[in-house]
Amino acid sequence: MGTPTPTRTSRPRRRTAPSPLRPPRPRLRSRRGGSPAHPRRSAALTLVTGLALLYSLVPLAWLIINATKSQQSLLTSFGLWFGSDFALFDNIAATLAYDDGVFVRWLLNTVLYVVAGAGGATLLAMLGGYALAKFEFPGRRAVFALVLGAAAVPGTALAVPTFLMFSQMGLTNTPWAVIVPSLISPFGLYLMWVFAAQAVPKELLEAARIDGSGEIRTFFTVALPLLAPGTATVLLFTMVATWNNYFLPLIMIRDPDWFPLTLGLNAWNAQAATIGGEPVFHLVITGSLLTVIPLIAAFLLLQRYWRSGLTAGSLKG
């Protein structure tokens, strides 16, 4: 009978401390939870975003495609595809020359309303927002409540009182009837108020005052560069609102020589329903395309200032 062989007892393994030269491996997170660097993908959110993109791009695609068609091809071809002839440049030339070039005058009128109205509204919102954010005075909370209340009131609700007031002053059927109401932007004032409170540090203003800088010089040399992203945002909002303004010029202006593009194109579109009127739907579509191009250019130009402002803000400690 053989002797039993001794069994080896397993010794517990020693846990070695991690080497200081070898960093510990990061723990991998589950894909379900996601992380800020690698967010979790959502099929529903992707679908909603795609539908919103489609909803925004289909009208623009329709406008571009139909601007290349003649009057006859516009009424006989499919709306979302090109016609047999490419008449874009002929349509542009006809739009600019139709009715003794009145489209160019409407364009200049719109530029005047935007420069005077939207530019003035942006300037007033910038000055007012900076003053409300950085200066203490009695009634500041009342002004805040008034601005919020004015921002909640739609512009169409004030159109009739505005018309009656300008009619009493004899300013209807003049450019002032469009420019002066456009100077007031409660939303722009509130936006600049909130932005100035966060973007301009009080310590920076106090340092400038200690160095002997006056309030006007401090605003233009210290605060104004910091307010550039917010100013560009307000300028874009007010410019788009003034460029696309239809209801206010409709009740204020009767002279076609002072029409903006919105009223002028509507007049061209409506003349087909009048007795003996000439339908010019191809010119209306081409003019609408020419109207959209400056807005797209302004958006792309101001977007660069937004990005530079965000990048500069991320580098500040």
PEDAUR-V877943 format. One record per residue. N is the residue number from 1. PSI is psi as a letter, one per 40 degrees, with the letter a starting at -180 (NA if undefined). Layout:
BEGIN
n=N psi=PSI
n=N psi=PSI
END
This chain:
BEGIN
n=1 psi=h
n=2 psi=i
n=3 psi=i
n=4 psi=i
n=5 psi=h
n=6 psi=h
n=7 psi=i
n=8 psi=h
n=9 psi=h
n=10 psi=h
n=11 psi=i
n=12 psi=h
n=13 psi=i
n=14 psi=h
n=15 psi=h
n=16 psi=h
n=17 psi=i
n=18 psi=h
n=19 psi=h
n=20 psi=d
n=21 psi=e
n=22 psi=h
n=23 psi=i
n=24 psi=i
n=25 psi=h
n=26 psi=i
n=27 psi=h
n=28 psi=h
n=29 psi=i
n=30 psi=i
n=31 psi=d
n=32 psi=d
n=33 psi=d
n=34 psi=i
n=35 psi=i
n=36 psi=d
n=37 psi=d
n=38 psi=g
n=39 psi=i
n=40 psi=h
n=41 psi=h
n=42 psi=h
n=43 psi=d
n=44 psi=d
n=45 psi=d
n=46 psi=d
n=47 psi=d
n=48 psi=d
n=49 psi=d
n=50 psi=d
n=51 psi=d
n=52 psi=d
n=53 psi=d
n=54 psi=d
n=55 psi=d
n=56 psi=d
n=57 psi=d
n=58 psi=d
n=59 psi=d
n=60 psi=d
n=61 psi=d
n=62 psi=d
n=63 psi=d
n=64 psi=d
n=65 psi=d
n=66 psi=e
n=67 psi=e
n=68 psi=e
n=69 psi=i
n=70 psi=i
n=71 psi=d
n=72 psi=d
n=73 psi=d
n=74 psi=d
n=75 psi=e
n=76 psi=e
n=77 psi=i
n=78 psi=i
n=79 psi=d
n=80 psi=f
n=81 psi=i
n=82 psi=i
n=83 psi=a
n=84 psi=d
n=85 psi=i
n=86 psi=h
n=87 psi=f
n=88 psi=d
n=89 psi=d
n=90 psi=d
n=91 psi=d
n=92 psi=d
n=93 psi=d
n=94 psi=d
n=95 psi=d
n=96 psi=d
n=97 psi=e
n=98 psi=h
n=99 psi=f
n=100 psi=f
n=101 psi=f
n=102 psi=d
n=103 psi=d
n=104 psi=d
n=105 psi=d
n=106 psi=d
n=107 psi=d
n=108 psi=d
n=109 psi=d
n=110 psi=d
n=111 psi=d
n=112 psi=d
n=113 psi=d
n=114 psi=d
n=115 psi=d
n=116 psi=d
n=117 psi=d
n=118 psi=d
n=119 psi=d
n=120 psi=d
n=121 psi=d
n=122 psi=d
n=123 psi=d
n=124 psi=d
n=125 psi=d
n=126 psi=d
n=127 psi=d
n=128 psi=d
n=129 psi=d
n=130 psi=d
n=131 psi=d
n=132 psi=d
n=133 psi=d
n=134 psi=e
n=135 psi=h
n=136 psi=h
n=137 psi=i
n=138 psi=i
n=139 psi=e
n=140 psi=d
n=141 psi=d
n=142 psi=d
n=143 psi=d
n=144 psi=d
n=145 psi=d
n=146 psi=d
n=147 psi=d
n=148 psi=d
n=149 psi=d
n=150 psi=d
n=151 psi=d
n=152 psi=e
n=153 psi=h
n=154 psi=i
n=155 psi=d
n=156 psi=d
n=157 psi=d
n=158 psi=e
n=159 psi=d
n=160 psi=d
n=161 psi=d
n=162 psi=d
n=163 psi=d
n=164 psi=d
n=165 psi=d
n=166 psi=d
n=167 psi=d
n=168 psi=d
n=169 psi=e
n=170 psi=f
n=171 psi=e
n=172 psi=i
n=173 psi=f
n=174 psi=i
n=175 psi=d
n=176 psi=d
n=177 psi=e
n=178 psi=d
n=179 psi=d
n=180 psi=d
n=181 psi=d
n=182 psi=e
n=183 psi=e
n=184 psi=h
n=185 psi=g
n=186 psi=d
n=187 psi=d
n=188 psi=d
n=189 psi=d
n=190 psi=d
n=191 psi=d
n=192 psi=d
n=193 psi=d
n=194 psi=d
n=195 psi=d
n=196 psi=d
n=197 psi=d
n=198 psi=d
n=199 psi=d
n=200 psi=h
n=201 psi=i
n=202 psi=d
n=203 psi=d
n=204 psi=d
n=205 psi=d
n=206 psi=d
n=207 psi=d
n=208 psi=d
n=209 psi=d
n=210 psi=d
n=211 psi=e
n=212 psi=e
n=213 psi=h
n=214 psi=i
n=215 psi=d
n=216 psi=d
n=217 psi=d
n=218 psi=d
n=219 psi=d
n=220 psi=d
n=221 psi=d
n=222 psi=d
n=223 psi=d
n=224 psi=d
n=225 psi=d
n=226 psi=d
n=227 psi=e
n=228 psi=d
n=229 psi=d
n=230 psi=d
n=231 psi=d
n=232 psi=d
n=233 psi=d
n=234 psi=d
n=235 psi=d
n=236 psi=d
n=237 psi=d
n=238 psi=d
n=239 psi=d
n=240 psi=d
n=241 psi=d
n=242 psi=d
n=243 psi=d
n=244 psi=e
n=245 psi=h
n=246 psi=d
n=247 psi=d
n=248 psi=d
n=249 psi=d
n=250 psi=d
n=251 psi=e
n=252 psi=d
n=253 psi=h
n=254 psi=d
n=255 psi=h
n=256 psi=d
n=257 psi=e
n=258 psi=e
n=259 psi=i
n=260 psi=a
n=261 psi=d
n=262 psi=d
n=263 psi=d
n=264 psi=d
n=265 psi=d
n=266 psi=d
n=267 psi=d
n=268 psi=d
n=269 psi=d
n=270 psi=e
n=271 psi=e
n=272 psi=d
n=273 psi=e
n=274 psi=i
n=275 psi=h
n=276 psi=e
n=277 psi=i
n=278 psi=h
n=279 psi=h
n=280 psi=f
n=281 psi=d
n=282 psi=d
n=283 psi=d
n=284 psi=d
n=285 psi=d
n=286 psi=d
n=287 psi=d
n=288 psi=d
n=289 psi=d
n=290 psi=d
n=291 psi=d
n=292 psi=d
n=293 psi=d
n=294 psi=d
n=295 psi=d
n=296 psi=d
n=297 psi=d
n=298 psi=d
n=299 psi=d
n=300 psi=d
n=301 psi=d
n=302 psi=d
n=303 psi=d
n=304 psi=d
n=305 psi=d
n=306 psi=d
n=307 psi=d
n=308 psi=d
n=309 psi=d
n=310 psi=d
n=311 psi=d
n=312 psi=d
n=313 psi=d
n=314 psi=e
n=315 psi=e
n=316 psi=h
n=317 psi=NA
END
